[in-house]
Amino acid sequence: MNNSVKKWITFSVIALGLFSTVMEGSMIGLALPSIASDLSLSLPKIAWLPLISTIAIVACLLPVGNISDRLGRKNIYILGALIMGVGALWSALSLDFYSLIGGRIIVGIGSAMRMATGMAMIVLIFPPNERGKGLGANATTVGLAAISGPILGGFLVQYGGWQSIFWIQVFASVLVIILGILIIPSETVEKGRKKKSGAFDYVGSLTSALGFSFLILVLNQNLGTGFFSIINIIMILLIFIFFFLFVIWELRFRDPIFDLRLFKNLQFSNIIITRLIGFSVGGSLFFLMPFYLQLVKNFEPANVGLVLFPGALGMAFVSSLSGRISDKFGIKKFVVSGLVINVVCLFLISSFDSNTNIFFLMPVLLMNGCGMGLWATPNNTAAMNSVNQTSFSSVSAMLNLIRTVGMGSSLALSSAIVSSTMIANGFEPDFSRDMFSLEKIDVFLKGFRYSFITFSIIGFIPLILSLFSKELVRK
């Protein structure tokens, strides 16, 4: 078997795990309305299902990135598949909200282990002159998963119940474990890894986990407490304390879980800020659109997946294309163009109502997906090109951490805006379909509109930063 074929077979096995991880995340969004209806959950409460996984992911990503340098990237990747499979099995067998929460926590831990190692291994199986191609293929995998998730998830939820989306993940995890053990070459994916023999950074792991967890909780202040409540004020103080301790400790510890000195590189810092806000403004679609399509447009879950298909297709196609050609023509122009498209599309989405024509809605979602693909892959390439191989695992973990925090922030803010709007207009944010009157739909649409106007305005921040920055890293 020649090296080219072996390289792509190895990529396919790694990509399978990433594919199933992303697909699970996109399917859970479609299942939320059904879960809310079956378990009689309000919008703030149902938001805890994706949120609790987000908390588990952000708490584990940086420590797992460091652990993979000790135990091996391949080992952590396969262990992550095992843990994610157990969490999916737990979720499928859950009979109440709190049991489901437990399953989602386990899924989040397994997801973090895959995220921290997957991108690093993909970068290493491709030579430096094909790095954009590898990351583009990875982005296409994510896009295809985003396509498959809504379509498959819609049919599964409609015909097999929401539990069926977790059974699919159990099967995928078993497959990843078997193929990963047999096919992923340790000598390739462990290149550049410095085997750690010193003490593990328990203090850095604990302070980062607590800091990011409380950050996500504060961003979700609408889930039971007001922003200026005593509990929230205490959590905000704890965030500052834990992050302060984290920074001080990491700068002094010999083997930190993440080398904060990387942020002295202004290009790397710009990449991270752009990524954080870019995913923050883009993530609102994944949470609010299924509710809009099912409750306002009265679509069945299977049809919701088909409507969301163009956006995921656009992201998959453009991600691969931008990954291949951004190294040749420069990264900055792709990032700026993609962010411009996203801002325009978010503003257009804010105009959606009960009368919006499907032939207007779907092209807007298509263009938004193209915009995401246009900037996200070059952003990944620039980040990985700005560091050496010894930092690949930790930077891969950081990139996924920033993406996850951004998406979690988006979910929190969009949920807060819609819920607050409904409460201010005399409605409880109860999203059972049979509880939705025409008047309640109008109020929901008002909150929906406020959310996307807010995100379109926030989207100008990374756009301005990228527009006035120097050309980003190129190979």
TABELBEL-V357432 format. One record per backbone hydrogen bond with DSSP energy under -0.5 kcal/mol. NH is the residue of the N-H (numbers start at 1). CO is the residue of the C=O. E is the energy in kcal/mol with one decimal. If there is no record, write none. Layout:
BEGIN
NH:CO:E / NH:CO:E
END
This chain:
BEGIN
6:2:-2.3 / 7:3:-2.5 / 8:4:-1.9 / 9:5:-2.2 / 10:6:-2.4 / 11:7:-2.3 / 12:8:-2.1 / 13:9:-1.7 / 14:10:-2.2 / 15:11:-3.3 / 16:12:-1.7 / 17:13:-1.2 / 18:14:-1.7 / 19:15:-3.3 / 20:16:-2.4 / 21:17:-1.8 / 22:18:-2.5 / 23:19:-2.7 / 24:20:-2.0 / 25:21:-1.6 / 26:22:-2.1 / 27:23:-2.2 / 28:24:-2.0 / 29:25:-0.8 / 30:26:-0.9 / 31:27:-1.6 / 32:28:-1.1 / 35:31:-2.8 / 36:32:-3.0 / 37:33:-2.0 / 38:34:-2.8 / 39:35:-2.7 / 40:36:-0.6 / 41:36:-2.2 / 43:429:-3.5 / 46:42:-2.8 / 47:43:-1.9 / 48:45:-1.5 / 49:46:-1.5 / 50:46:-0.5 / 51:47:-1.8 / 52:48:-3.1 / 53:49:-0.9 / 54:50:-1.8 / 55:51:-2.4 / 56:52:-2.0 / 57:53:-2.4 / 58:54:-2.7 / 59:55:-2.0 / 60:56:-1.3 / 61:57:-2.2 / 64:60:-2.7 / 65:61:-2.3 / 66:62:-1.6 / 67:63:-2.6 / 68:64:-2.4 / 69:65:-0.6 / 69:66:-0.8 / 70:66:-0.5 / 70:67:-1.3 / 71:67:-2.9 / 72:68:-1.5 / 76:72:-2.0 / 77:73:-2.2 / 78:74:-2.3 / 79:75:-2.4 / 80:76:-2.3 / 81:77:-1.6 / 82:78:-1.9 / 83:79:-2.5 / 84:80:-2.5 / 85:81:-2.0 / 86:82:-2.0 / 87:83:-2.3 / 88:84:-2.3 / 89:85:-2.2 / 90:86:-2.4 / 91:87:-2.3 / 92:88:-2.4 / 93:89:-1.5 / 94:91:-1.1 / 100:96:-1.9 / 101:97:-2.0 / 102:98:-1.7 / 103:99:-1.8 / 104:100:-2.1 / 105:101:-1.8 / 106:102:-1.7 / 107:103:-2.2 / 108:104:-2.1 / 109:105:-1.9 / 110:106:-2.1 / 111:107:-2.5 / 112:108:-2.1 / 113:109:-1.5 / 114:110:-1.7 / 115:111:-2.9 / 116:112:-2.4 / 117:113:-0.7 / 117:114:-0.5 / 118:114:-2.9 / 119:115:-0.7 / 121:117:-2.3 / 122:118:-2.1 / 123:119:-2.4 / 124:120:-1.5 / 125:121:-1.5 / 126:122:-0.7 / 126:123:-0.5 / 130:127:-2.4 / 131:128:-1.2 / 134:130:-2.4 / 135:131:-2.7 / 136:132:-2.3 / 137:133:-2.5 / 138:134:-2.1 / 139:135:-2.4 / 140:136:-2.3 / 141:137:-2.1 / 142:138:-2.1 / 143:139:-2.5 / 144:140:-3.1 / 145:141:-2.2 / 146:142:-2.3 / 147:143:-1.9 / 148:144:-3.1 / 149:145:-2.9 / 150:146:-1.1 / 151:147:-1.5 / 152:148:-3.2 / 153:148:-0.6 / 153:149:-3.0 / 154:150:-2.1 / 155:151:-1.8 / 156:152:-2.7 / 157:153:-2.9 / 158:154:-2.1 / 159:155:-2.6 / 160:156:-2.9 / 161:156:-0.6 / 161:157:-0.8 / 164:161:-1.5 / 165:162:-1.1 / 166:163:-1.3 / 167:163:-1.2 / 168:164:-1.6 / 169:165:-0.8 / 170:166:-1.7 / 171:167:-1.9 / 172:168:-2.2 / 173:169:-2.3 / 174:170:-1.9 / 175:171:-2.0 / 176:172:-2.3 / 177:173:-2.2 / 178:174:-2.0 / 179:175:-2.5 / 180:176:-2.6 / 181:177:-2.0 / 182:178:-1.7 / 183:179:-2.6 / 184:179:-0.6 / 184:180:-0.9 / 186:184:-0.6 / 188:185:-0.9 / 189:185:-2.0 / 190:186:-1.5 / 191:188:-1.3 / 193:190:-1.8 / 195:193:-0.7 / 196:69:-0.6 / 202:200:-1.9 / 205:201:-2.0 / 206:202:-2.6 / 207:203:-2.7 / 208:204:-2.2 / 209:205:-2.1 / 210:206:-2.5 / 211:207:-2.4 / 212:208:-2.6 / 213:209:-2.0 / 214:210:-2.6 / 215:211:-1.8 / 216:212:-2.1 / 217:213:-2.1 / 218:214:-2.7 / 219:215:-2.2 / 220:216:-1.1 / 221:218:-1.4 / 223:220:-2.3 / 224:222:-0.5 / 225:221:-1.1 / 229:226:-1.7 / 233:229:-2.4 / 234:230:-2.4 / 235:231:-2.3 / 236:232:-2.5 / 237:233:-2.1 / 238:234:-2.3 / 239:235:-2.2 / 240:236:-1.9 / 241:237:-2.3 / 242:238:-3.1 / 243:239:-2.6 / 244:240:-2.2 / 245:241:-2.5 / 246:242:-2.3 / 247:243:-2.5 / 248:244:-2.4 / 249:245:-2.6 / 250:246:-2.8 / 251:247:-2.0 / 252:248:-0.6 / 252:249:-1.0 / 253:249:-2.8 / 256:253:-0.6 / 260:258:-1.1 / 262:259:-1.8 / 263:260:-1.7 / 264:261:-1.7 / 265:262:-1.6 / 266:264:-0.9 / 269:265:-2.2 / 270:266:-2.3 / 271:267:-2.2 / 272:268:-2.1 / 273:269:-2.3 / 274:270:-2.5 / 275:271:-2.2 / 276:272:-2.6 / 277:273:-2.3 / 278:274:-2.4 / 279:275:-2.2 / 280:276:-1.3 / 281:277:-2.4 / 282:278:-1.5 / 283:279:-1.7 / 285:282:-1.0 / 286:283:-0.6 / 287:283:-0.8 / 287:284:-0.6 / 288:284:-2.6 / 289:285:-1.8 / 291:287:-0.6 / 292:288:-2.5 / 293:289:-2.9 / 294:290:-2.1 / 295:291:-2.8 / 296:291:-0.7 / 296:292:-1.6 / 297:292:-1.9 / 299:293:-2.7 / 303:300:-0.6 / 304:300:-1.9 / 305:301:-1.7 / 306:302:-1.1 / 307:303:-2.0 / 308:304:-2.2 / 309:305:-0.7 / 312:308:-1.4 / 313:309:-2.6 / 314:310:-2.7 / 315:311:-2.0 / 316:312:-2.4 / 317:313:-2.5 / 318:314:-2.4 / 319:315:-2.2 / 320:316:-1.4 / 321:317:-1.8 / 322:318:-3.3 / 323:319:-2.0 / 324:320:-1.5 / 325:321:-1.9 / 326:322:-1.9 / 329:325:-2.1 / 330:326:-1.7 / 334:331:-0.7 / 335:331:-2.0 / 336:332:-2.7 / 337:333:-1.9 / 338:334:-2.4 / 339:335:-2.2 / 340:336:-2.1 / 341:337:-2.1 / 342:338:-2.1 / 343:339:-2.2 / 344:340:-2.2 / 345:341:-2.5 / 346:342:-2.5 / 347:343:-1.8 / 348:344:-2.0 / 349:345:-2.6 / 350:346:-1.5 / 351:348:-1.6 / 352:349:-1.9 / 356:353:-1.3 / 360:357:-1.7 / 361:357:-2.4 / 362:358:-2.3 / 364:360:-1.4 / 365:361:-2.0 / 366:362:-2.3 / 367:363:-2.6 / 368:364:-2.3 / 369:365:-2.1 / 370:366:-2.2 / 371:367:-2.3 / 372:368:-2.2 / 373:369:-2.4 / 374:370:-2.0 / 375:371:-1.4 / 376:372:-2.5 / 377:373:-0.9 / 379:375:-1.6 / 380:376:-1.9 / 381:377:-2.5 / 382:378:-2.6 / 383:379:-1.9 / 384:380:-2.4 / 385:381:-2.3 / 386:382:-1.0 / 386:383:-0.5 / 387:384:-0.9 / 391:388:-1.9 / 392:389:-1.5 / 395:391:-2.9 / 396:392:-2.6 / 397:393:-2.2 / 398:394:-2.3 / 399:395:-2.9 / 400:396:-1.9 / 401:397:-2.3 / 402:398:-2.9 / 403:399:-2.1 / 404:400:-2.5 / 405:401:-2.9 / 406:402:-2.5 / 407:403:-2.5 / 408:404:-2.8 / 409:405:-2.6 / 410:406:-2.0 / 411:407:-2.3 / 412:408:-2.3 / 413:409:-2.7 / 414:410:-2.7 / 415:411:-2.2 / 416:412:-2.3 / 417:413:-2.5 / 418:414:-2.3 / 419:415:-2.5 / 420:416:-2.5 / 421:417:-2.1 / 422:418:-2.2 / 423:419:-2.6 / 424:420:-2.5 / 425:421:-1.0 / 426:423:-1.8 / 427:422:-3.1 / 430:428:-2.5 / 431:41:-0.7 / 431:429:-0.6 / 435:432:-1.9 / 436:433:-1.5 / 437:435:-0.8 / 441:437:-2.1 / 442:438:-1.9 / 443:439:-1.7 / 444:440:-2.5 / 445:441:-2.6 / 446:442:-1.5 / 447:443:-2.0 / 448:444:-2.8 / 449:445:-2.6 / 450:446:-2.4 / 451:447:-2.3 / 452:448:-1.9 / 453:449:-2.1 / 454:450:-2.2 / 455:451:-2.3 / 456:452:-1.9 / 457:453:-1.7 / 458:454:-2.3 / 459:455:-1.9 / 460:457:-1.6 / 461:458:-1.9 / 462:458:-0.5 / 463:459:-1.1 / 464:460:-2.6 / 465:461:-2.3 / 466:462:-2.5 / 467:463:-2.4 / 468:464:-2.0 / 469:466:-0.8
END
